[in-house]
Amino acid sequence: MRIVLLGAPGSGKGTQGEALARHFGVPHVSSGELFRDHIARGTDLGRLVAGYVRRGDLVPDDLVVSIVGDAVMRAAKDGGYVLDGFPRTLPQAERAFELARPAGLTADAAVYLAVPDDVARERLLARGGEGRVDDADRDVIERRLQVFHEETEPLLDFYRDRGILTTVDATPPPDEVTKAMLAAVSGRA
């Protein structure tokens, strides 16, 4: 099973990505986790990414593909993936599709975790209190939500046009969202 998770910051992509990956026995590939790992290790890529993350801006497409691309292709060849946070822009989605199509590794489903901005803000502030630096500042949170609406929401049409988009209400408790996602993607592989 190959699944792309889409949603605003705070929509539950990480939680749901882990649950789906466990259910289907495939890797959960999180761009945010990969970015944070590079930042923590102080790699050259991590130093480049850190400034974008602190401001709440999207990491440029070339850097994202450098960091995430190999992990995605390895996971796809090993039986599938749940992508969380990649792609985030239309150019990233188009590039990923171009790379995956010849190998027959394109996504089976794209799941949009729909959540109102006010709920996303509350969740992000709660995470910020738990030590997530990119979620601790209200201005950064507002910037991240703005960037999501401008840069990532257009992906909904990209996946809808491919006939693989499903929208799931992400406001209920996590276990209910997981059940709804599993029902939505069953039979897609």
TAJO-V267767 format. One record per pair of residues at least 12 apart in sequence whose C-alpha atoms are under 8 Angstrom apart, sorted by the first residue. I is the first residue (numbers start at 1). J is the second residue. D is the distance in whole Angstrom. If there is no record, write none. Layout:
# TAJO-V267767
i = <I:I>
j = <J:J>
d = <D:D>
This chain:
# TAJO-V267767
i = <1:1:1:1:1:1:1:1:1:1:2:2:2:2:2:2:2:2:2:2:3:3:3:3:3:3:3:3:3:4:4:4:4:4:4:4:4:5:5:5:5:5:5:5:5:5:5:6:6:6:6:6:6:7:7:7:7:8:8:8:8:8:8:8:8:9:9:9:9:9:10:10:10:10:10:11:11:11:11:11:11:12:12:12:13:13:13:14:14:15:16:16:16:17:17:17:19:20:20:20:21:21:26:26:26:26:26:26:27:27:27:27:28:28:28:28:29:29:29:29:29:29:29:29:30:30:30:30:31:31:31:31:31:31:31:32:32:34:34:35:35:45:45:49:53:54:54:54:55:55:55:56:56:56:56:56:56:57:57:57:58:58:61:61:61:65:68:73:76:77:88:88:88:89:89:89:89:90:90:90:90:90:93:108:108:108:109:109:109:109:109:110:110:110:110:111:111:111:111:111:112:112:112:112:112:113:113:113:113:114:114:114:114:114:115:115:115:117:119:121:124:124:125:125:166:166:168:168:168>
j = <24:26:79:80:81:82:107:108:188:189:76:80:81:82:105:106:107:108:109:189:80:81:82:83:107:108:109:110:111:82:83:84:86:107:109:110:111:17:82:83:84:85:86:110:111:112:113:84:85:110:111:112:113:112:113:114:115:113:114:115:117:120:145:148:149:120:124:144:145:148:119:120:121:123:124:113:114:115:120:170:171:113:170:174:84:85:113:30:84:174:174:177:178:82:83:84:178:82:178:182:81:82:75:78:79:80:81:82:75:80:81:82:81:82:83:84:68:71:72:75:81:82:83:84:83:84:85:86:64:67:68:83:84:85:86:84:85:67:68:49:67:63:67:63:134:133:134:140:134:140:143:134:140:141:143:144:147:143:144:147:88:147:89:91:92:92:86:100:105:105:151:152:155:151:152:154:155:151:152:154:155:158:155:164:188:189:164:165:166:185:188:159:164:165:166:165:166:167:168:181:156:165:166:167:168:167:168:169:170:167:168:169:170:171:169:170:171:145:171:141:136:141:137:138:184:185:180:181:184>
d = <7:7:7:5:7:8:8:7:8:5:7:5:5:6:8:7:5:5:7:7:8:6:5:6:6:6:5:6:7:6:5:7:7:7:6:5:6:7:7:6:5:7:8:6:5:6:7:7:7:7:6:5:6:6:5:6:8:8:8:7:8:7:6:6:8:6:7:7:7:8:8:5:7:6:5:6:7:6:6:6:8:7:7:8:6:8:7:7:7:8:7:8:6:6:7:6:7:7:7:8:7:6:7:8:7:5:5:7:6:7:5:6:6:5:6:7:8:7:7:8:7:6:5:6:6:5:6:7:8:8:6:8:6:5:6:8:7:7:7:7:8:7:8:8:6:8:6:7:8:6:8:7:5:7:6:5:8:7:6:7:8:7:8:8:6:8:8:8:6:8:7:5:8:5:5:8:7:7:7:7:6:8:7:7:6:6:5:6:7:7:7:7:6:5:6:6:5:6:7:7:8:7:6:5:6:6:5:6:5:7:6:5:5:8:7:5:6:7:8:7:7:7:8:8:7:8:7:6:8>
